[in-house]
């Protein structure tokens, strides 16, 4: 099964690659090639798509604006992985930090995707017995005697 990659191509990655070496990356280049970029793109897309799906958001349903958050995270992961392979570790850490920030945002604050988020997923509670039925909460709160 193919991973939904948010339309990210090798050219999208190469144009943001922070090195002159980017011009030498091709389908058949040694050390780093388009196959590597596609592999990392698919990995990162799969991870972020799983997070979106967990929140009830279909990755394919994202609008252009919302998709940019996901695209930036995927591209950061790919570039960070490529730089790590090229032994440019400090720069790699910067990109991987951006990847982690994106992943954290999607995991903890899916509401940042705006209208793309399913309405039923906007409020989350860990209170036992809490539901959309407000009658039980009002019964509980009426027994509250104060601090």
Secondary structure, DSSP 4 states (H G I P E B T S, - for coil): -PPP-TT--HHHHHHH-SSGGGGG--SS-SSS-HHHHHHHHHHHHHHHHHHHHHTT--GGG--HHHHHHHHHHHHHHHHHHHHHHTT-HHHHHHHHHHHHHHHHHHHH-GGGGGGGS-GGGS----STT--S-HHHHHHHHHT----
